[in-house]
Amino acid sequence: MNLHALRIFAKVAETKSVTQTADVLSLTQPAVTAQLRSIEREIGFRLFKRNGRGLP
């Protein structure tokens, strides 16, 4: 796990939006999603409950 991925995770938790996080951090939505999935694989569980469009 790296600091960049943790910063992305923190911003997604704050905004509750992968798309908004991508905009704020000047990243693409797939890049943000990939970092979240990387953390999830490393720790062995989901970070967020996804409900179609958006995070609860």
CHARMM internal coordinates of N, CA and C (Angstrom, degrees):
IC EDIT
DIST 1 N 1 CA 1.4491
DIST 1 CA 1 C 1.5288
ANGL 1 N 1 CA 1 C 107.29
DIST 1 C 2 N 1.3289
ANGL 1 CA 1 C 2 N 114.42
DIHE 1 N 1 CA 1 C 2 N 141.10
DIST 2 N 2 CA 1.4530
ANGL 1 C 2 N 2 CA 117.24
DIHE 1 CA 1 C 2 N 2 CA -178.95
DIST 2 CA 2 C 1.5254
ANGL 2 N 2 CA 2 C 111.25
DIHE 1 C 2 N 2 CA 2 C -123.31
DIST 2 C 3 N 1.3115
ANGL 2 CA 2 C 3 N 115.46
DIHE 2 N 2 CA 2 C 3 N 165.91
DIST 3 N 3 CA 1.4549
ANGL 2 C 3 N 3 CA 121.44
DIHE 2 CA 2 C 3 N 3 CA -176.62
DIST 3 CA 3 C 1.5252
ANGL 3 N 3 CA 3 C 111.76
DIHE 2 C 3 N 3 CA 3 C -63.09
DIST 3 C 4 N 1.3185
ANGL 3 CA 3 C 4 N 117.55
DIHE 3 N 3 CA 3 C 4 N -37.19
DIST 4 N 4 CA 1.4609
ANGL 3 C 4 N 4 CA 121.91
DIHE 3 CA 3 C 4 N 4 CA 178.51
DIST 4 CA 4 C 1.5320
ANGL 4 N 4 CA 4 C 110.43
DIHE 3 C 4 N 4 CA 4 C -58.92
DIST 4 C 5 N 1.3105
ANGL 4 CA 4 C 5 N 117.16
DIHE 4 N 4 CA 4 C 5 N -47.16
DIST 5 N 5 CA 1.4680
ANGL 4 C 5 N 5 CA 121.67
DIHE 4 CA 4 C 5 N 5 CA 179.22
DIST 5 CA 5 C 1.5240
ANGL 5 N 5 CA 5 C 111.12
DIHE 4 C 5 N 5 CA 5 C -63.65
DIST 5 C 6 N 1.3127
ANGL 5 CA 5 C 6 N 117.38
DIHE 5 N 5 CA 5 C 6 N -39.06
DIST 6 N 6 CA 1.4654
ANGL 5 C 6 N 6 CA 120.64
DIHE 5 CA 5 C 6 N 6 CA 178.54
DIST 6 CA 6 C 1.5224
ANGL 6 N 6 CA 6 C 112.00
DIHE 5 C 6 N 6 CA 6 C -66.75
DIST 6 C 7 N 1.3232
ANGL 6 CA 6 C 7 N 116.94
DIHE 6 N 6 CA 6 C 7 N -36.64
DIST 7 N 7 CA 1.4714
ANGL 6 C 7 N 7 CA 119.83
DIHE 6 CA 6 C 7 N 7 CA 176.24
DIST 7 CA 7 C 1.5262
ANGL 7 N 7 CA 7 C 110.62
DIHE 6 C 7 N 7 CA 7 C -64.96
DIST 7 C 8 N 1.3190
ANGL 7 CA 7 C 8 N 116.33
DIHE 7 N 7 CA 7 C 8 N -40.45
DIST 8 N 8 CA 1.4640
ANGL 7 C 8 N 8 CA 120.36
DIHE 7 CA 7 C 8 N 8 CA 177.29
DIST 8 CA 8 C 1.5212
ANGL 8 N 8 CA 8 C 109.66
DIHE 7 C 8 N 8 CA 8 C -62.87
DIST 8 C 9 N 1.3201
ANGL 8 CA 8 C 9 N 116.86
DIHE 8 N 8 CA 8 C 9 N -46.43
DIST 9 N 9 CA 1.4682
ANGL 8 C 9 N 9 CA 120.54
DIHE 8 CA 8 C 9 N 9 CA 178.83
DIST 9 CA 9 C 1.5313
ANGL 9 N 9 CA 9 C 110.80
DIHE 8 C 9 N 9 CA 9 C -57.46
DIST 9 C 10 N 1.3145
ANGL 9 CA 9 C 10 N 116.97
DIHE 9 N 9 CA 9 C 10 N -45.88
DIST 10 N 10 CA 1.4612
ANGL 9 C 10 N 10 CA 120.92
DIHE 9 CA 9 C 10 N 10 CA -178.84
DIST 10 CA 10 C 1.5231
ANGL 10 N 10 CA 10 C 111.26
DIHE 9 C 10 N 10 CA 10 C -61.65
DIST 10 C 11 N 1.3221
ANGL 10 CA 10 C 11 N 117.52
DIHE 10 N 10 CA 10 C 11 N -40.15
DIST 11 N 11 CA 1.4664
ANGL 10 C 11 N 11 CA 120.62
DIHE 10 CA 10 C 11 N 11 CA -179.29
DIST 11 CA 11 C 1.5276
ANGL 11 N 11 CA 11 C 110.71
DIHE 10 C 11 N 11 CA 11 C -70.28
DIST 11 C 12 N 1.3215
ANGL 11 CA 11 C 12 N 117.69
DIHE 11 N 11 CA 11 C 12 N -38.09
DIST 12 N 12 CA 1.4655
ANGL 11 C 12 N 12 CA 119.97
DIHE 11 CA 11 C 12 N 12 CA 176.34
DIST 12 CA 12 C 1.5262
ANGL 12 N 12 CA 12 C 110.08
DIHE 11 C 12 N 12 CA 12 C -64.18
DIST 12 C 13 N 1.3099
ANGL 12 CA 12 C 13 N 116.97
DIHE 12 N 12 CA 12 C 13 N -40.72
DIST 13 N 13 CA 1.4690
ANGL 12 C 13 N 13 CA 120.57
DIHE 12 CA 12 C 13 N 13 CA 177.77
DIST 13 CA 13 C 1.5267
ANGL 13 N 13 CA 13 C 110.28
DIHE 12 C 13 N 13 CA 13 C -63.05
DIST 13 C 14 N 1.3099
ANGL 13 CA 13 C 14 N 117.13
DIHE 13 N 13 CA 13 C 14 N -37.64
DIST 14 N 14 CA 1.4701
ANGL 13 C 14 N 14 CA 121.63
DIHE 13 CA 13 C 14 N 14 CA -179.76
DIST 14 CA 14 C 1.5296
ANGL 14 N 14 CA 14 C 111.72
DIHE 13 C 14 N 14 CA 14 C -70.70
DIST 14 C 15 N 1.3331
ANGL 14 CA 14 C 15 N 116.28
DIHE 14 N 14 CA 14 C 15 N -47.17
DIST 15 N 15 CA 1.4687
ANGL 14 C 15 N 15 CA 120.26
DIHE 14 CA 14 C 15 N 15 CA -174.98
DIST 15 CA 15 C 1.5196
ANGL 15 N 15 CA 15 C 113.28
DIHE 14 C 15 N 15 CA 15 C -86.91
DIST 15 C 16 N 1.3385
ANGL 15 CA 15 C 16 N 116.17
DIHE 15 N 15 CA 15 C 16 N -20.39
DIST 16 N 16 CA 1.4678
ANGL 15 C 16 N 16 CA 122.31
DIHE 15 CA 15 C 16 N 16 CA -174.57
DIST 16 CA 16 C 1.5339
ANGL 16 N 16 CA 16 C 111.54
DIHE 15 C 16 N 16 CA 16 C 58.01
DIST 16 C 17 N 1.3347
ANGL 16 CA 16 C 17 N 115.30
DIHE 16 N 16 CA 16 C 17 N 32.83
DIST 17 N 17 CA 1.4551
ANGL 16 C 17 N 17 CA 120.94
DIHE 16 CA 16 C 17 N 17 CA -178.43
DIST 17 CA 17 C 1.5225
ANGL 17 N 17 CA 17 C 110.83
DIHE 16 C 17 N 17 CA 17 C -153.71
DIST 17 C 18 N 1.3186
ANGL 17 CA 17 C 18 N 115.98
DIHE 17 N 17 CA 17 C 18 N 122.99
DIST 18 N 18 CA 1.4617
ANGL 17 C 18 N 18 CA 120.78
DIHE 17 CA 17 C 18 N 18 CA 176.64
DIST 18 CA 18 C 1.5262
ANGL 18 N 18 CA 18 C 109.22
DIHE 17 C 18 N 18 CA 18 C -68.64
DIST 18 C 19 N 1.3168
ANGL 18 CA 18 C 19 N 117.01
DIHE 18 N 18 CA 18 C 19 N -42.14
DIST 19 N 19 CA 1.4625
ANGL 18 C 19 N 19 CA 121.24
DIHE 18 CA 18 C 19 N 19 CA -179.02
DIST 19 CA 19 C 1.5228
ANGL 19 N 19 CA 19 C 111.52
DIHE 18 C 19 N 19 CA 19 C -64.14
DIST 19 C 20 N 1.3249
ANGL 19 CA 19 C 20 N 117.14
DIHE 19 N 19 CA 19 C 20 N -45.76
DIST 20 N 20 CA 1.4586
ANGL 19 C 20 N 20 CA 120.25
DIHE 19 CA 19 C 20 N 20 CA 179.22
DIST 20 CA 20 C 1.5259
ANGL 20 N 20 CA 20 C 110.74
DIHE 19 C 20 N 20 CA 20 C -64.56
DIST 20 C 21 N 1.3155
ANGL 20 CA 20 C 21 N 117.02
DIHE 20 N 20 CA 20 C 21 N -39.25
DIST 21 N 21 CA 1.4629
ANGL 20 C 21 N 21 CA 120.91
DIHE 20 CA 20 C 21 N 21 CA 176.61
DIST 21 CA 21 C 1.5180
ANGL 21 N 21 CA 21 C 110.61
DIHE 20 C 21 N 21 CA 21 C -60.69
DIST 21 C 22 N 1.3231
ANGL 21 CA 21 C 22 N 116.38
DIHE 21 N 21 CA 21 C 22 N -45.00
DIST 22 N 22 CA 1.4631
ANGL 21 C 22 N 22 CA 120.66
DIHE 21 CA 21 C 22 N 22 CA 178.76
DIST 22 CA 22 C 1.5227
ANGL 22 N 22 CA 22 C 110.69
DIHE 21 C 22 N 22 CA 22 C -58.54
DIST 22 C 23 N 1.3266
ANGL 22 CA 22 C 23 N 117.07
DIHE 22 N 22 CA 22 C 23 N -43.39
DIST 23 N 23 CA 1.4619
ANGL 22 C 23 N 23 CA 120.62
DIHE 22 CA 22 C 23 N 23 CA 179.17
DIST 23 CA 23 C 1.5255
ANGL 23 N 23 CA 23 C 111.34
DIHE 22 C 23 N 23 CA 23 C -63.59
DIST 23 C 24 N 1.3254
ANGL 23 CA 23 C 24 N 116.66
DIHE 23 N 23 CA 23 C 24 N -47.24
DIST 24 N 24 CA 1.4684
ANGL 23 C 24 N 24 CA 121.46
DIHE 23 CA 23 C 24 N 24 CA -177.21
DIST 24 CA 24 C 1.5253
ANGL 24 N 24 CA 24 C 111.27
DIHE 23 C 24 N 24 CA 24 C -62.88
DIST 24 C 25 N 1.3270
ANGL 24 CA 24 C 25 N 116.80
DIHE 24 N 24 CA 24 C 25 N -40.45
DIST 25 N 25 CA 1.4683
ANGL 24 C 25 N 25 CA 121.20
DIHE 24 CA 24 C 25 N 25 CA -176.36
DIST 25 CA 25 C 1.5312
ANGL 25 N 25 CA 25 C 113.43
DIHE 24 C 25 N 25 CA 25 C -92.95
DIST 25 C 26 N 1.3367
ANGL 25 CA 25 C 26 N 116.40
DIHE 25 N 25 CA 25 C 26 N 5.05
DIST 26 N 26 CA 1.4730
ANGL 25 C 26 N 26 CA 122.23
DIHE 25 CA 25 C 26 N 26 CA -179.34
DIST 26 CA 26 C 1.5252
ANGL 26 N 26 CA 26 C 111.91
DIHE 25 C 26 N 26 CA 26 C 56.44
DIST 26 C 27 N 1.3309
ANGL 26 CA 26 C 27 N 114.77
DIHE 26 N 26 CA 26 C 27 N 46.52
DIST 27 N 27 CA 1.4576
ANGL 26 C 27 N 27 CA 122.12
DIHE 26 CA 26 C 27 N 27 CA 177.15
DIST 27 CA 27 C 1.5279
ANGL 27 N 27 CA 27 C 108.24
DIHE 26 C 27 N 27 CA 27 C -121.52
DIST 27 C 28 N 1.3177
ANGL 27 CA 27 C 28 N 116.49
DIHE 27 N 27 CA 27 C 28 N 170.51
DIST 28 N 28 CA 1.4578
ANGL 27 C 28 N 28 CA 119.35
DIHE 27 CA 27 C 28 N 28 CA 172.78
DIST 28 CA 28 C 1.5233
ANGL 28 N 28 CA 28 C 108.98
DIHE 27 C 28 N 28 CA 28 C -88.47
DIST 28 C 29 N 1.3161
ANGL 28 CA 28 C 29 N 115.93
DIHE 28 N 28 CA 28 C 29 N 156.21
DIST 29 N 29 CA 1.4724
ANGL 28 C 29 N 29 CA 120.78
DIHE 28 CA 28 C 29 N 29 CA 178.11
DIST 29 CA 29 C 1.5266
ANGL 29 N 29 CA 29 C 110.38
DIHE 28 C 29 N 29 CA 29 C -59.70
DIST 29 C 30 N 1.3468
ANGL 29 CA 29 C 30 N 119.23
DIHE 29 N 29 CA 29 C 30 N -44.12
DIST 30 N 30 CA 1.4705
ANGL 29 C 30 N 30 CA 118.41
DIHE 29 CA 29 C 30 N 30 CA 177.72
DIST 30 CA 30 C 1.5287
ANGL 30 N 30 CA 30 C 113.79
DIHE 29 C 30 N 30 CA 30 C -61.31
DIST 30 C 31 N 1.3305
ANGL 30 CA 30 C 31 N 117.57
DIHE 30 N 30 CA 30 C 31 N -31.91
DIST 31 N 31 CA 1.4676
ANGL 30 C 31 N 31 CA 120.27
DIHE 30 CA 30 C 31 N 31 CA 178.21
DIST 31 CA 31 C 1.5243
ANGL 31 N 31 CA 31 C 110.83
DIHE 30 C 31 N 31 CA 31 C -67.34
DIST 31 C 32 N 1.3264
ANGL 31 CA 31 C 32 N 116.68
DIHE 31 N 31 CA 31 C 32 N -40.89
DIST 32 N 32 CA 1.4600
ANGL 31 C 32 N 32 CA 120.57
DIHE 31 CA 31 C 32 N 32 CA 178.17
DIST 32 CA 32 C 1.5253
ANGL 32 N 32 CA 32 C 109.54
DIHE 31 C 32 N 32 CA 32 C -65.04
DIST 32 C 33 N 1.3128
ANGL 32 CA 32 C 33 N 116.72
DIHE 32 N 32 CA 32 C 33 N -46.95
DIST 33 N 33 CA 1.4671
ANGL 32 C 33 N 33 CA 121.29
DIHE 32 CA 32 C 33 N 33 CA 179.43
DIST 33 CA 33 C 1.5224
ANGL 33 N 33 CA 33 C 111.03
DIHE 32 C 33 N 33 CA 33 C -59.92
DIST 33 C 34 N 1.3208
ANGL 33 CA 33 C 34 N 117.11
DIHE 33 N 33 CA 33 C 34 N -41.15
DIST 34 N 34 CA 1.4705
ANGL 33 C 34 N 34 CA 120.79
DIHE 33 CA 33 C 34 N 34 CA 180.00
DIST 34 CA 34 C 1.5275
ANGL 34 N 34 CA 34 C 110.85
DIHE 33 C 34 N 34 CA 34 C -63.18
DIST 34 C 35 N 1.3251
ANGL 34 CA 34 C 35 N 117.85
DIHE 34 N 34 CA 34 C 35 N -40.45
DIST 35 N 35 CA 1.4580
ANGL 34 C 35 N 35 CA 120.67
DIHE 34 CA 34 C 35 N 35 CA 178.78
DIST 35 CA 35 C 1.5283
ANGL 35 N 35 CA 35 C 110.99
DIHE 34 C 35 N 35 CA 35 C -65.50
DIST 35 C 36 N 1.3382
ANGL 35 CA 35 C 36 N 116.46
DIHE 35 N 35 CA 35 C 36 N -41.01
DIST 36 N 36 CA 1.4693
ANGL 35 C 36 N 36 CA 119.44
DIHE 35 CA 35 C 36 N 36 CA 177.67
DIST 36 CA 36 C 1.5205
ANGL 36 N 36 CA 36 C 110.95
DIHE 35 C 36 N 36 CA 36 C -63.06
DIST 36 C 37 N 1.3171
ANGL 36 CA 36 C 37 N 116.84
DIHE 36 N 36 CA 36 C 37 N -44.13
DIST 37 N 37 CA 1.4727
ANGL 36 C 37 N 37 CA 120.29
DIHE 36 CA 36 C 37 N 37 CA 179.34
DIST 37 CA 37 C 1.5167
ANGL 37 N 37 CA 37 C 111.44
DIHE 36 C 37 N 37 CA 37 C -64.33
DIST 37 C 38 N 1.3198
ANGL 37 CA 37 C 38 N 116.73
DIHE 37 N 37 CA 37 C 38 N -35.97
DIST 38 N 38 CA 1.4649
ANGL 37 C 38 N 38 CA 120.71
DIHE 37 CA 37 C 38 N 38 CA 178.05
DIST 38 CA 38 C 1.5316
ANGL 38 N 38 CA 38 C 110.43
DIHE 37 C 38 N 38 CA 38 C -62.43
DIST 38 C 39 N 1.3311
ANGL 38 CA 38 C 39 N 116.28
DIHE 38 N 38 CA 38 C 39 N -45.01
DIST 39 N 39 CA 1.4681
ANGL 38 C 39 N 39 CA 119.80
DIHE 38 CA 38 C 39 N 39 CA 177.54
DIST 39 CA 39 C 1.5234
ANGL 39 N 39 CA 39 C 109.91
DIHE 38 C 39 N 39 CA 39 C -63.19
DIST 39 C 40 N 1.3290
ANGL 39 CA 39 C 40 N 117.18
DIHE 39 N 39 CA 39 C 40 N -43.94
DIST 40 N 40 CA 1.4617
ANGL 39 C 40 N 40 CA 120.88
DIHE 39 CA 39 C 40 N 40 CA -179.37
DIST 40 CA 40 C 1.5301
ANGL 40 N 40 CA 40 C 111.78
DIHE 39 C 40 N 40 CA 40 C -60.11
DIST 40 C 41 N 1.3206
ANGL 40 CA 40 C 41 N 117.01
DIHE 40 N 40 CA 40 C 41 N -41.89
DIST 41 N 41 CA 1.4729
ANGL 40 C 41 N 41 CA 120.35
DIHE 40 CA 40 C 41 N 41 CA 177.33
DIST 41 CA 41 C 1.5252
ANGL 41 N 41 CA 41 C 110.70
DIHE 40 C 41 N 41 CA 41 C -63.12
DIST 41 C 42 N 1.3091
ANGL 41 CA 41 C 42 N 115.74
DIHE 41 N 41 CA 41 C 42 N -41.42
DIST 42 N 42 CA 1.4621
ANGL 41 C 42 N 42 CA 120.45
DIHE 41 CA 41 C 42 N 42 CA -177.06
DIST 42 CA 42 C 1.5331
ANGL 42 N 42 CA 42 C 111.89
DIHE 41 C 42 N 42 CA 42 C -67.07
DIST 42 C 43 N 1.3219
ANGL 42 CA 42 C 43 N 117.69
DIHE 42 N 42 CA 42 C 43 N -40.54
DIST 43 N 43 CA 1.4646
ANGL 42 C 43 N 43 CA 119.78
DIHE 42 CA 42 C 43 N 43 CA -176.82
DIST 43 CA 43 C 1.5268
ANGL 43 N 43 CA 43 C 112.74
DIHE 42 C 43 N 43 CA 43 C -92.43
DIST 43 C 44 N 1.3325
ANGL 43 CA 43 C 44 N 117.19
DIHE 43 N 43 CA 43 C 44 N -16.62
DIST 44 N 44 CA 1.4548
ANGL 43 C 44 N 44 CA 120.58
DIHE 43 CA 43 C 44 N 44 CA 173.43
DIST 44 CA 44 C 1.5204
ANGL 44 N 44 CA 44 C 116.71
DIHE 43 C 44 N 44 CA 44 C 88.65
DIST 44 C 45 N 1.3296
ANGL 44 CA 44 C 45 N 117.84
DIHE 44 N 44 CA 44 C 45 N 14.14
DIST 45 N 45 CA 1.4645
ANGL 44 C 45 N 45 CA 119.64
DIHE 44 CA 44 C 45 N 45 CA 174.52
DIST 45 CA 45 C 1.5239
ANGL 45 N 45 CA 45 C 110.18
DIHE 44 C 45 N 45 CA 45 C -156.49
DIST 45 C 46 N 1.3249
ANGL 45 CA 45 C 46 N 114.85
DIHE 45 N 45 CA 45 C 46 N 164.20
DIST 46 N 46 CA 1.4551
ANGL 45 C 46 N 46 CA 121.90
DIHE 45 CA 45 C 46 N 46 CA -178.45
DIST 46 CA 46 C 1.5244
ANGL 46 N 46 CA 46 C 111.16
DIHE 45 C 46 N 46 CA 46 C -72.36
DIST 46 C 47 N 1.3185
ANGL 46 CA 46 C 47 N 116.01
DIHE 46 N 46 CA 46 C 47 N 140.81
DIST 47 N 47 CA 1.4601
ANGL 46 C 47 N 47 CA 121.63
DIHE 46 CA 46 C 47 N 47 CA 178.52
DIST 47 CA 47 C 1.5221
ANGL 47 N 47 CA 47 C 111.70
DIHE 46 C 47 N 47 CA 47 C -86.33
DIST 47 C 48 N 1.3285
ANGL 47 CA 47 C 48 N 115.67
DIHE 47 N 47 CA 47 C 48 N -34.57
DIST 48 N 48 CA 1.4571
ANGL 47 C 48 N 48 CA 121.29
DIHE 47 CA 47 C 48 N 48 CA -176.56
DIST 48 CA 48 C 1.5201
ANGL 48 N 48 CA 48 C 109.99
DIHE 47 C 48 N 48 CA 48 C -132.91
DIST 48 C 49 N 1.3103
ANGL 48 CA 48 C 49 N 115.74
DIHE 48 N 48 CA 48 C 49 N 145.98
DIST 49 N 49 CA 1.4564
ANGL 48 C 49 N 49 CA 120.66
DIHE 48 CA 48 C 49 N 49 CA 170.95
DIST 49 CA 49 C 1.5257
ANGL 49 N 49 CA 49 C 106.51
DIHE 48 C 49 N 49 CA 49 C -85.04
DIST 49 C 50 N 1.3001
ANGL 49 CA 49 C 50 N 116.04
DIHE 49 N 49 CA 49 C 50 N 120.44
DIST 50 N 50 CA 1.4518
ANGL 49 C 50 N 50 CA 120.32
DIHE 49 CA 49 C 50 N 50 CA -178.54
DIST 50 CA 50 C 1.5214
ANGL 50 N 50 CA 50 C 109.11
DIHE 49 C 50 N 50 CA 50 C -96.22
DIST 50 C 51 N 1.3200
ANGL 50 CA 50 C 51 N 116.32
DIHE 50 N 50 CA 50 C 51 N 138.16
DIST 51 N 51 CA 1.4614
ANGL 50 C 51 N 51 CA 119.32
DIHE 50 CA 50 C 51 N 51 CA 179.53
DIST 51 CA 51 C 1.5292
ANGL 51 N 51 CA 51 C 110.35
DIHE 50 C 51 N 51 CA 51 C -129.07
DIST 51 C 52 N 1.3105
ANGL 51 CA 51 C 52 N 115.58
DIHE 51 N 51 CA 51 C 52 N 70.88
DIST 52 N 52 CA 1.4549
ANGL 51 C 52 N 52 CA 119.06
DIHE 51 CA 51 C 52 N 52 CA -179.05
DIST 52 CA 52 C 1.5144
ANGL 52 N 52 CA 52 C 110.93
DIHE 51 C 52 N 52 CA 52 C 73.32
DIST 52 C 53 N 1.3139
ANGL 52 CA 52 C 53 N 115.25
DIHE 52 N 52 CA 52 C 53 N -102.02
DIST 53 N 53 CA 1.4558
ANGL 52 C 53 N 53 CA 120.60
DIHE 52 CA 52 C 53 N 53 CA 179.70
DIST 53 CA 53 C 1.5228
ANGL 53 N 53 CA 53 C 109.20
DIHE 52 C 53 N 53 CA 53 C -102.62
DIST 53 C 54 N 1.2907
ANGL 53 CA 53 C 54 N 116.20
DIHE 53 N 53 CA 53 C 54 N 111.52
DIST 54 N 54 CA 1.4541
ANGL 53 C 54 N 54 CA 120.00
DIHE 53 CA 53 C 54 N 54 CA 176.68
DIST 54 CA 54 C 1.5142
ANGL 54 N 54 CA 54 C 113.98
DIHE 53 C 54 N 54 CA 54 C 98.42
DIST 54 C 55 N 1.2904
ANGL 54 CA 54 C 55 N 113.59
DIHE 54 N 54 CA 54 C 55 N 175.50
DIST 55 N 55 CA 1.4687
ANGL 54 C 55 N 55 CA 121.52
DIHE 54 CA 54 C 55 N 55 CA 179.04
DIST 55 CA 55 C 1.5300
ANGL 55 N 55 CA 55 C 107.71
DIHE 54 C 55 N 55 CA 55 C -114.89
DIST 55 C 56 N 1.3218
ANGL 55 CA 55 C 56 N 116.74
DIHE 55 N 55 CA 55 C 56 N 143.53
DIST 56 N 56 CA 1.4731
ANGL 55 C 56 N 56 CA 118.26
DIHE 55 CA 55 C 56 N 56 CA -179.16
DIST 56 CA 56 C 1.5171
ANGL 56 N 56 CA 56 C 112.96
DIHE 55 C 56 N 56 CA 56 C -69.48
END
COOR INIT
IC SEED 1 N 1 CA 1 C
IC BUILD
